[in-house]
Amino acid sequence: MPKITDLKLENLEALFPENFTPDQIAEGQTLFLKELAESMHEFYGGKMQTVPKAGYYGFNWFNVWYSPGVSRVSTEIRDNPERSFDLSNRGNLVAVVSDSTRVLGDGDCGPAGGLGVMEGKAYLMKYLGGVDAIALCIDARGDDGKSDPKKIIDFVKMVQPSVGAVNLEDISQPNCFEVLDTLRETCDIPVWHDDAQGTGCVTLAGLINALKVAGKKLEEVKITMLGAGAANSSIASLIIQAGGDPQKIILCDAAGTLHSGRTDFRDNPGFYKQWELCQRTNPNMVNSIEEAMKGADVLIALSRPGPDTVKPEWVRSMADKAICFVCANPVPEIYPHAAKAAGAYIVATGRGDFPNQVNNSLCFPGLLKGALLVKARKITDTMAIAAAYAIAGVAEKKGLSPDYIAPLMNETETFPAVAKAVALQAIEDGVARHEMTGDEVYAQAKREIDEARALTHHLIDN
């Protein structure tokens, strides 16, 4: 029986017989990872724990860390609330908040159903970004049994004094739009919706490099987007802000495509993000995914898990050197081998067991670290775009190819580089409480990331 530390999981294909088809291997990998996840979570009792960051040097130190000595900390923060970032762990602590109404591809899992994902976010924040985080799954349901966005908003406002930032996660649309936009304007700390903004950031990063490999320009390419939820709405917005032409973008959903004739979005205030895009994109009112895919340079799909959501014939109708981002969880809309067989030049997914993983994990640990280090009041879209270019830059330095357009999660330098870019952009945008040089941000972020990893490996070794 191999030890846990021997399970590197680097070549899952070797687990399956040689006569398995690519589809069977991909499906088997998914099932294997799910079953291993359940057994390992049960073995450890989850993924996270709380450990002291200050030492115990003898009995009287309890009187320093608690009463009576800690009274001075309380009165100092009372008289100057900003000192809470310096005298407590608030300055490096993120609340990962969810109502669990849209957990990965599994939908509404009940208030506690998102704990595995939220602990996962906390794990990645600590190991990749040197950021402490706590998973907070809340019951925001009203009398009608539906999640009430106002309850989520009120909860975040109430927990705000204890944390330096909030990561919203797995909140269904349209509630996610109201929650994020309200909290971004009313909170005095960064509120980040990783499913939307994080996905937008990392997708933009991958697209920047994919276009370089394919020899195409962002402002010139035709982009078709399958899915018009929180993720693709945010991706479209960031692409446009980064220089993409909205006239060359078509978003598709279950009802067809987004365009100025979509009265369902016009008449539903909850979907104001989609209505904005209806008015800016698809000027010719193309009204089917099949038509939208013809001649498209790029497909960005965040829709229903596959593997048959995107048809091979759609991919075959795309332009030369087509780029396909198929990022549904846990199974992409079309498997990479099938997309390549249909003519795609570059294929990216959200999974680490395929080439070109375009995953939020490349973004949020470093982005939140940078925001926390300069004590930012919010995370602007320009901060997210700066993070995207930083991610892209790390991969470009290593040498781009059709199978390498984004850094791997174990390429440590990504995260302090993102922290640096985000912190400097926060200062430029005027949302930072504290100013640092880029070198200072990079050095501190790297040091604290190294410390977090050293702690984890010390526990593994012992």
N, C-alpha and C positions, 0 to 999 in steps of 0.2 A: 504494500500500500504506500504510494508516494506521499511525502510530506506536503503540506499546503504550500510551503515556500518553493517546492519543486514544480508546482503547476504554473508555468510561465504563460501558457495559453497563447503562444506565438504562432503556432501552425495548427489551427483547428482542423484543417482539411485532412491531416494525417490520421484523424480519428475515424475516418469513414472508409469503407471498402472502395477499391479502385473502380468497380463497375457502377458506382453511384454517378448519376448525372449532376451537372452543376446546380440545377434546381434542388435536387435532393440533398446535396451537400449544404447549400445555403439554408434550406429549411431545417436540416439537422443541426447546424451551428446555432440557429436561433433557439431551438428547443433545448439543446445542451446548456447554453448560457442561462436560460431561464431556470432550468432545474438546478444548476450549480448555484445560481444566485439565491434561490430559496433555501437550499441546504446550508450555505455559508452564512446567510443572515440569521438563520436559526442557531447555528453553532456559536456565533459571536454575540447574539442578542442585539442585532443592529450593527451600525458601523461607527458610531460616535460615542465619545465619553467626555467628561469634564475633568481636567487636571489643573492643579494650581500652577501659576507661572511664577509665583514668589516662593522663596525657600522657608523651611522651618529650621531654626537654628537653636531652639531651646524653648522651654515652657512660656517664658514671658513674651515671646514673639506672637503668641495668640492675642496678647493685649495690644500689639501694634497692628496686626491685621484685622482685629475686631475691637471690641471695647476695652479700655476707654480711648485708646489712641485714635481710632478711626473717626471719632467725633469731629476732629479737625478737618477731615476730608469732607464730611457732610456740610459743615458750615462754610467751608471754602467754596464748594459748589453752589450752596444756597446764595452766596453773595456774588458769585460769578459763574453762571451756568455753563459758560464755554469751557471752564476748567474740568468739566466732566469728561471731556475727550482726553485729558492728560492724566487725571487722577483715578481713572477706572479703565476697564477694558473696552469702554464704549467706542473709543477711537479705532478699534480694530475688530469690531463685532458687527455682524450682519444678521438680521432676522430674515429667514427664508419662509415667506408667508404664502399659504395656499388654502383654498376652500376645497381642493381636490375634485373639482367638477370636470376637469379635462386632463387626466393623468396619462401622459404619453399618448399611445394610440388606444388606450383602454377606456376612455370616457370618464363618466362620473363614478368614482370608486368609494363614495361616502367620505365623511369628514376626515377620518383617520387613514383612508386609503392611500393618501399621497406621502405618508411618512417615509417610505423607502426611497422615493425620489428626492424628497427634501433633505433627508440625511445624506443622500448621494451628493447633492449640491454642496452641503456643508463639508463633506469629505474632500471634494475636489477643491473647494475654496481654501481649505487648510493646507492640503498637500501641494497644490499647484500654485497657490497665491499667498500662502502665509497669512490667511485671513481666518479668524474665528467666526463660526456661524452656528445658529441654532435653528432647528426645524420647528416651525409653528403651524400646524394644521388646525384650522378653525372651523367651527360649525356656524356658518353664516346664513343658514336657512331661515326663511320667514314662516309665517303661519301657513302659507300655501305650499310649503315643502321645497320651494325654489331658493337658490342662493341669492341673497340680497346684497347688491354691490355696496350699498350704504353701510351695511354692517362691516364689510371688509375695510372700507375707508375709515370708519370710526375706530376699528381695532388698530389699524396701523398708526393712526394719530395718537392713540393712547400708549402704544408701545414705543413710540418715537424717542422719548427721553432716555431709553436704555440702550439704544444701538446707534451706530454710526451710519448705517445704510439699511435699506430694505430691498430684498430681492423677491418680487412677486413671481409666482410660478403656478402653472396648471390651473388657471382661472378661465372658464369658458367665455366665449364671446356671446353677446356684445359686452358683458359685464367688465371684461378685462380692459376695454378702452376707457370706460367711465372711471374705473378704479385708478388706472395709471395716470390719466390726464388730470384728474382731480388732485391726486396726491402729489404729482410733480409740481403743481402750482401752490399747494397749501402746506406742504411739509418743508422743514428747514434742513432736511438731510436728503441725500440721494435716494430716490425710489426708482427701481430698475425692474422692468418686466422682461425677464430673460427669454421667455418663449417668443416674444415679439422683437424687442430691441436687440437681444443677444443673437437671435437667429438672423436678424437683419445684418448685424455687424459681421458675423463670421461668414455669411453667404457673400456679402460684398467683398470680403477679403479673398475668398476663393475665386470669385468672379474676376477680380482684378488680375490675378495671376493666370487664370485659365485663358483670358483674352490675350495676355502676353504670349502664352504658348501657342495659341491659335493664330496669332498675328492679326488680331482684330481690335477695334477701338470701342470703348464704352459708349461714346456719344453716337456711334454709327450702327450698332447692332440692333437687330430685331429680337425682342425678348418676349417669350410666351410663359405665363405663370399659371400653373394648375393649382387651384386652391386660392380662396380669397379671404382666409381667416386672419387672425392676429399676426401670424408669422409672415405670410406673403404680403399683407398690407404694409407691414413695417419694412420688409425687404424692398418693396417697390418705392416706398418713400425715401429710403436711404440711397437707393440707386439713382433716383432722380436728383437728390441733393448732391450726389457725388459726380453728376454730369451726364447721367443717362437721359435719353430723349423720351419723355412721356408719350410722344406721338408714335413711338415705335414699340410700345409696351402694350400687351393684351393680357388681362387677368381673366381666368376662367373659373367658374364654379359649377355647382350641380345644375343651375338653371341656364347655363350658357356662358356668356361672357359679360364683363362689366363694361358698360357704355352709358352715354347720357340718357338713353331711353329706359333705364332700369328704374321704374317707379317704385319697385319694392324697397330699394335702398333709399330712394329719395323720400319716401313717406315713412320711414322707420328711423327716428332720431338716434336709436341705439347703434345704428350702423353708419354713423357719420363719416368714419374713416373710409369705408368702401365707397360712399357717395362722392367724397372728394376725388377718389381715384376714377370713378365713373366719368367725372367731368374733365379729367386731365388726360386719360389714356384712351386708346382704341377709337380714334376719331372716325374711322370708316365703319364702325359698328359691326365688325366681324362678329358672328354670333354662334360659332361652334369651335370646340377644341380642335377638331380635325382641320378646319380652315386656318385657325390661328397657328397651328404647327407648321403649315406649309411655308418653307423658306425661312423659318426661324433660325437664328444663330444660336440662341440659348433657350433652354427649357429649365425653369425653376419650379419644381413640384414639391409642395408640402400639403398633401391632401390625404386621401384614404390609403392606408397601408396596402401594399401589393401582394403578390408580384405582378398582377395583371391590370393594374390601374392605368398605366401608360402602355399603349399598344405598340408593338414593334413597327407597324406600318406608319404610325405617327412619326416615329424617330426617322424612318427612311425618307419621309417627306421634308425633313429639315435641310438647312443649307450645308454646304461643304464645311468640314471641320466643326461639326455641331458639338455643342457643350450641353450636357444633361446633368442637372443637379436633381437627384431623386431622393428626397430626404425624409420621407415618412418614417415614423417609428412604430413598431420595431422592424418592419419589413419595408424596404424601399418600393416605390410604385412600379419599378421594373428592376430586375436584378442587373448589375453591371455587365455581366457576360452577355445578357440578352440585348442590352442597349448597344454594346459594342458590335455585336453581330448584325444589328440593324443599321450600323453606319456611324454611330456616335464616336467622336474623336476623343473627348474627355468625359468621364463619368465620375460624379462625386455622390456620396451618400452621407448619412449621419452616423454610420457605423464604423468602428475601428477595425473590424475584421475584413473590410474591403479597402482597396486603395482610395486615396483622396477623401479622408474623413473630414467633412465640413460640420463640425460639432461646436456647440456653444461653449464647451469646456475650454476651447482655445481662447475664448474672449473674457468671460465674466470673472475668472479669478484675478487676472492682471488688471482688468478694467476697474473692478471694485477696489483693488489694492491702491491703484493710483488715485482714485477719488477719495479714499480714506486718508491717504498720506497728506493730501493738501486740504483735508477737511472740507470737501466740496459740499455745497448746499443742494446741488442737483447734478444730474448727468444729462448734458445737452446732446442733441443729435450730432453736433460737430465733434463731441468727445467720442461718440460711437464710431464716427467715420475715421477719426484719427487712430482709434484702436484697430480698425480694419486695415488701414495702410501699414500699421506697425506689424500686424500678423503677416500680411502679405510680404512685407520686407524681410522678415526672418526666413521665410521659405525661399525667397528669391536669392538670398545670399548663398544658400546651399545648392542652388541649381535647379531650375524648374524643368518639368517634363510632363507629358500627358498623365502620368501616374503619380505626380508629386506637385500639387498646386497649393498645398497648405501644410504648415508644420505638423509634426506628430505631437501627441500630447506629452510624450516623454522628452521633447526638446525644450529643456528647462529655460533657455534664454528667451523664449517667447514671452513669458509672463512678466519679467521685469521690463522688457522692451515695451509691452503694452501699457504697463503702469506708468512708465516715463511719458509716453505719448499722451495718455489720458490726463495725467497731472498737468503737463504743460498746456494742453488745450483748455483745461478747467481754469487755469490762471489767465490765459488769453481771453476766455469767455467771461471772466469776471465773476465766477461762481465759487472760487476758492477762498477759504478763510485764511489759509496759511500758504506762503510762497516758498518754493524750493527750486533749486536748479535741476536740470534734467539728470545730471550726474548724481546728485544727492538722492533723487527719487530712485534711480536705477540701483544704486548701491544699497539703500535701505531695503528696498523691495527684495533684492537678491539675498541679502543677509537674512531677512525674516523668512523667506521661502526655504533657504538652506536650513535654518533652525527647525522649521516645521518638519521637514523631511528627515532631519537627523533624529528628532524625537520619535517619529514613526519607526524608523529603522532600529533605534535603540530598544523600543518595545518589542519589535519583531525578534531581535537578537536575544533578548532576555525572556 
